Amino acid sequence: MKHSTTHSGCGSRGAMGRRTVLSLSLLSLSLAACGKRGAAPSGLETPRPSTAQANVSVLPQLLEIPGLARLRQVRLYLPPGYADSGKRYPVLYMHDGQNLFDDTTAYAGEWKVDETLNALARAGRLELIVVGIDNGQDKRMSELNPWDNAKFGQSEARAYLDFIVKVLKPRIDRDYRSLPDRQHTAIMGSSMGGLISHYALTQYPEVFGGAGIFSPSYWIGQSAALDYFAQNPAPADARLYLLSGDQEGRDMVDNMRAVHQSLLKAGHPSQNLAIKVTPGAGHNEAFWAGEFEQAVLWLFRP
């Protein structure tokens, strides 16, 4: 299971006493011990440069999640020609914002959403806005889980989705040139983010017209989750992109296939459903990054 957080590196673990003068050789040994994510001793720390592209920014204010008394950071990707175009753009809302654009904030490597979309924009294939919502770190499992859980606590999914729909989306539609209708609004995530993305499509069908459901954690809701999605199919015109790797475990693949079958049984048009099981792929950011382009092109196809 992915628990995303910002790496702080080795910090002061390599520091000597305040009055000790470090030799260059000791400093080199200390940095080597820390590895790629390490830091120089206290007072000599050099942060790693961001890998986010220039058209990625962080909203200047943290936004409050009503009902949870929490503040949340939001990251924003705008198409390369946004400033000069005057056009309006579709919007993709994504979870685990720390992992989307910047390797320095990612848990285990970034999705390279910005690099991928910049290349698609240059090729004239797709331009859209991406809104990345940082996860709640130790609250991630309760915020993204629609069901109460003995281990992870009471579900906070409704409050989290209400924040996206009632606080964040109105702000994006007000301050940026979005196409606000559901046909141009989708939601995407992986693992618990995949689960909450599918749930969002059933809870707010008037808001989201598509969902990228990567490695969805249907397992956490057990039979209640499978029953819920069987009994609450998405609108027929909604697009659902289901993805998992065959090395993520049989439950992951089997549950996803069961949900896919229940959607077909409910009459969801096959042209609005995509399901893919990637051979050799496991539960990690590198897999999801490699599948992002295909999924986003399918979700936002004309």
C-alpha positions as MATLAB code, in Angstrom:
seq = 'MKHSTTHSGCGSRGAMGRRTVLSLSLLSLSLAACGKRGAAPSGLETPRPSTAQANVSVLPQLLEIPGLARLRQVRLYLPPGYADSGKRYPVLYMHDGQNLFDDTTAYAGEWKVDETLNALARAGRLELIVVGIDNGQDKRMSELNPWDNAKFGQSEARAYLDFIVKVLKPRIDRDYRSLPDRQHTAIMGSSMGGLISHYALTQYPEVFGGAGIFSPSYWIGQSAALDYFAQNPAPADARLYLLSGDQEGRDMVDNMRAVHQSLLKAGHPSQNLAIKVTPGAGHNEAFWAGEFEQAVLWLFRP';
ca = [
       0.000    0.000    0.000;
       1.304    3.428   -0.896;
       1.622    5.895    1.956;
       2.846    9.105    0.385;
       4.827   11.703    2.260;
       7.616   14.159    1.621;
      11.076   12.711    2.135;
      13.283   14.754    4.418;
      16.505   12.935    3.581;
      19.067   11.994    6.237;
      18.920   15.449    7.764;
      21.375   15.901   10.629;
      22.262   12.237   11.034;
      25.684   12.944    9.537;
      26.361   16.030   11.708;
      29.257   16.158   14.194;
      29.483   18.358   17.290;
      28.942   22.058   16.977;
      32.632   22.859   17.352;
      33.946   20.039   15.154;
      35.454   21.027   11.843;
      34.587   18.396    9.255;
      37.223   17.379    6.771;
      36.241   17.029    3.143;
      36.725   13.293    3.359;
      34.361   12.949    6.323;
      31.795   15.105    4.559;
      32.019   12.913    1.469;
      31.562    9.775    3.563;
      28.554   11.298    5.283;
      26.889   12.202    1.985;
      27.614    8.786    0.544;
      26.013    7.106    3.550;
      22.859    9.108    3.001;
      22.551    8.062   -0.636;
      20.724   10.019   -3.324;
      18.116   11.392   -0.918;
      20.600   12.418    1.728;
      21.540   15.849    2.971;
      24.758   17.493    4.026;
      25.335   17.891    7.777;
      23.377   20.553    9.635;
      24.305   24.019    8.444;
      25.492   22.729    5.068;
      22.200   21.311    3.805;
      21.529   21.753    0.088;
      17.962   20.927   -0.966;
      17.574   18.868   -4.108;
      16.261   20.898   -7.037;
      12.631   20.411   -7.956;
      11.965   18.255  -11.012;
       8.598   19.938  -11.665;
       8.283   21.761  -14.970;
       7.974   25.557  -15.051;
       4.225   25.395  -15.725;
       3.559   23.642  -12.411;
       2.801   25.782   -9.383;
       1.429   25.495   -5.864;
      -1.692   27.418   -4.947;
      -0.550   30.318   -2.748;
      -2.894   29.437    0.105;
      -3.588   26.195    1.885;
      -7.265   25.312    1.595;
      -9.374   24.143    4.505;
     -11.282   20.877    4.320;
     -14.638   21.684    5.955;
     -15.646   19.292    8.695;
     -12.144   17.898    9.141;
     -10.350   21.007   10.436;
      -7.406   20.325    8.126;
      -5.521   22.456    5.659;
      -4.462   21.019    2.341;
      -1.909   21.998   -0.271;
      -2.946   21.927   -3.919;
      -0.633   21.766   -6.940;
      -1.609   23.104  -10.354;
      -0.483   22.207  -13.857;
      -1.409   24.616  -16.669;
      -0.834   23.828  -20.367;
       2.342   25.359  -21.842;
       0.433   27.907  -23.924;
      -2.086   28.824  -21.238;
      -0.881   32.393  -20.639;
      -1.192   33.422  -24.272;
      -4.021   31.296  -25.623;
      -7.209   32.732  -24.119;
      -8.693   29.226  -24.487;
     -10.585   27.182  -21.912;
      -9.345   23.721  -20.979;
     -10.642   20.424  -19.576;
      -9.654   19.663  -16.000;
      -8.332   16.491  -14.377;
      -8.421   16.256  -10.580;
      -5.804   13.902   -9.127;
      -5.046   12.582   -5.649;
      -1.641   12.199   -3.959;
      -0.449   15.498   -5.404;
       3.019   15.064   -3.891;
       3.672   12.211   -6.326;
       2.510   13.770   -9.579;
       5.057   16.363  -10.692;
       8.131   16.485   -8.483;
      10.538   13.728   -7.515;
      11.670   15.699   -4.460;
       8.212   15.446   -2.870;
       7.234   12.020   -4.209;
       7.080    8.908   -2.069;
       8.750    6.540   -4.529;
       9.239    8.468   -7.755;
       6.880   10.835   -9.561;
       4.214   10.196  -12.193;
       5.816   12.747  -14.587;
       2.366   14.154  -15.326;
       3.829   17.508  -16.358;
       6.450   16.077  -18.711;
       3.885   13.772  -20.318;
       1.288   16.487  -20.838;
       3.839   18.992  -22.114;
       4.859   16.476  -24.775;
       1.224   15.824  -25.713;
       0.579   19.572  -25.947;
       3.603   20.095  -28.204;
       2.333   17.286  -30.441;
      -1.105   18.898  -30.621;
      -2.768   15.840  -29.056;
      -4.123   17.081  -25.712;
      -4.095   20.158  -23.502;
      -5.677   20.196  -20.081;
      -5.397   21.566  -16.571;
      -4.405   19.170  -13.783;
      -5.255   19.863  -10.150;
      -3.243   17.731   -7.740;
      -4.537   17.441   -4.181;
      -1.856   16.500   -1.663;
      -2.738   13.502    0.454;
      -3.310   13.767    4.188;
      -0.309   11.565    5.020;
      -1.395    9.743    8.197;
      -5.034   10.592    7.331;
      -4.775    9.260    3.780;
      -6.355    5.902    4.513;
      -9.424    7.413    6.175;
      -9.869   10.286    3.714;
      -9.775    8.043    0.655;
     -11.780    5.125    2.074;
     -15.566    5.269    1.628;
     -16.047    2.595    4.314;
     -15.336    2.558    8.035;
     -12.438    0.280    8.824;
     -11.359   -1.320   12.117;
      -7.686   -0.620   11.403;
      -7.814    2.741    9.621;
     -10.779    4.319   11.363;
     -13.992    6.015   10.400;
     -14.424    6.971    6.767;
     -13.764   10.618    5.893;
     -14.315   10.133    2.168;
     -17.474   12.180    2.007;
     -15.802   15.218    3.576;
     -12.809   14.808    1.261;
     -14.989   14.652   -1.860;
     -17.119   17.551   -0.659;
     -13.904   19.551   -0.360;
     -13.005   18.815   -3.979;
     -16.496   19.485   -5.331;
     -17.661   22.372   -3.148;
     -14.436   24.198   -2.267;
     -11.679   23.365   -4.741;
     -13.535   23.025   -8.043;
     -15.427   26.340   -7.677;
     -12.124   28.066   -6.989;
     -10.447   26.512  -10.032;
     -13.418   27.382  -12.252;
     -13.386   30.953  -10.941;
      -9.662   31.667  -11.137;
      -8.618   29.684  -14.207;
      -9.964   29.190  -17.711;
     -11.521   25.785  -17.201;
     -14.273   24.000  -19.062;
     -16.409   23.383  -15.976;
     -19.025   20.974  -17.331;
     -18.896   17.279  -16.471;
     -17.963   16.251  -20.023;
     -14.665   18.066  -19.528;
     -14.031   17.127  -15.895;
     -12.444   13.864  -14.766;
     -10.826   12.444  -11.631;
      -7.910   10.016  -11.341;
      -5.786    8.247   -8.772;
      -4.017    5.042   -7.858;
      -4.514    2.503   -5.093;
      -6.750    4.234   -2.531;
      -6.848    7.118   -5.015;
      -8.253    4.748   -7.617;
     -10.943    3.619   -5.197;
     -12.034    7.142   -4.274;
     -12.012    8.177   -7.950;
     -14.540    5.458   -8.801;
     -16.581    6.384   -5.728;
     -16.556   10.058   -6.753;
     -18.081    9.131  -10.097;
     -21.051    7.533   -8.324;
     -21.448   10.213   -5.658;
     -21.111   13.212   -7.966;
     -22.175   12.039  -11.438;
     -23.234   15.595  -12.262;
     -19.664   16.836  -11.656;
     -17.349   14.140  -13.051;
     -17.717   12.644  -16.498;
     -14.813   10.221  -16.266;
     -12.459    8.467  -13.871;
      -8.973    6.996  -14.151;
      -9.103    4.064  -11.731;
      -5.528    2.798  -11.325;
      -4.843   -0.247   -9.112;
      -8.072    0.360   -7.166;
      -8.117   -0.790   -3.540;
     -11.523   -2.446   -3.664;
     -10.139   -4.932   -1.138;
     -10.428   -2.479    1.732;
     -14.226   -2.444    1.510;
     -14.353   -6.191    0.883;
     -17.749   -7.443   -0.307;
     -19.397   -4.144    0.667;
     -17.310   -2.333   -1.936;
     -18.073   -4.819   -4.713;
     -21.765   -4.738   -3.836;
     -21.816   -0.950   -3.757;
     -20.310   -0.530   -7.226;
     -22.577   -3.250   -8.622;
     -25.642   -1.471   -7.246;
     -24.476    2.065   -8.062;
     -23.234    2.074  -11.644;
     -21.914    5.262  -13.147;
     -24.008    7.130  -15.738;
     -23.910    5.436  -19.134;
     -21.971    8.276  -20.757;
     -19.288    8.337  -18.055;
     -15.873    6.964  -19.038;
     -14.097    4.570  -16.691;
     -10.503    3.501  -17.248;
      -9.648    0.488  -15.058;
      -5.997   -0.525  -14.716;
      -3.911   -2.951  -12.676;
      -0.693   -4.917  -12.999;
      -0.631   -8.683  -12.888;
       2.015   -8.571  -10.138;
      -0.207   -6.656   -7.710;
      -1.898   -9.795   -6.400;
      -4.853  -11.835   -7.561;
      -7.346   -9.972   -5.376;
      -6.455   -6.696   -7.086;
      -6.979   -8.087  -10.578;
      -9.974  -10.267   -9.689;
     -11.797   -7.463   -7.871;
     -11.218   -5.093  -10.754;
     -12.530   -7.624  -13.234;
     -15.563   -8.268  -11.023;
     -16.345   -4.541  -10.977;
     -15.904   -4.364  -14.737;
     -18.338   -7.242  -15.221;
     -20.881   -5.650  -12.900;
     -20.715   -2.441  -14.947;
     -21.320   -4.342  -18.171;
     -24.162   -6.277  -16.552;
     -25.753   -2.974  -15.507;
     -25.717   -1.908  -19.147;
     -22.735    0.434  -19.186;
     -21.714    0.821  -22.856;
     -18.518   -1.069  -23.602;
     -17.132    1.894  -25.557;
     -17.145    3.904  -22.334;
     -15.287    1.217  -20.376;
     -11.611    0.382  -20.638;
      -9.894   -2.348  -18.641;
      -6.207   -3.209  -18.808;
      -4.047   -5.692  -16.909;
      -0.380   -4.988  -17.608;
       1.931   -8.014  -17.534;
       4.841   -7.775  -15.118;
       3.607   -4.553  -13.487;
       3.522   -4.063   -9.724;
       1.995   -1.549   -7.337;
       4.220    1.489   -7.829;
       4.540    4.979   -9.266;
       6.725    3.880  -12.187;
       3.905    1.649  -13.445;
       1.277    4.366  -13.112;
       3.535    6.966  -14.724;
       4.020    4.715  -17.725;
       0.272    4.210  -18.147;
      -0.801    7.817  -17.589;
      -0.580    8.974  -21.212;
      -2.746    6.201  -22.622;
      -5.349    6.630  -19.898;
      -5.631   10.403  -20.146;
      -5.897   10.323  -23.932;
      -8.726    7.790  -23.650;
     -10.566    9.745  -20.941;
     -10.424   13.035  -22.849;
     -10.794   11.715  -26.369;
     -13.216   13.759  -28.525;
];
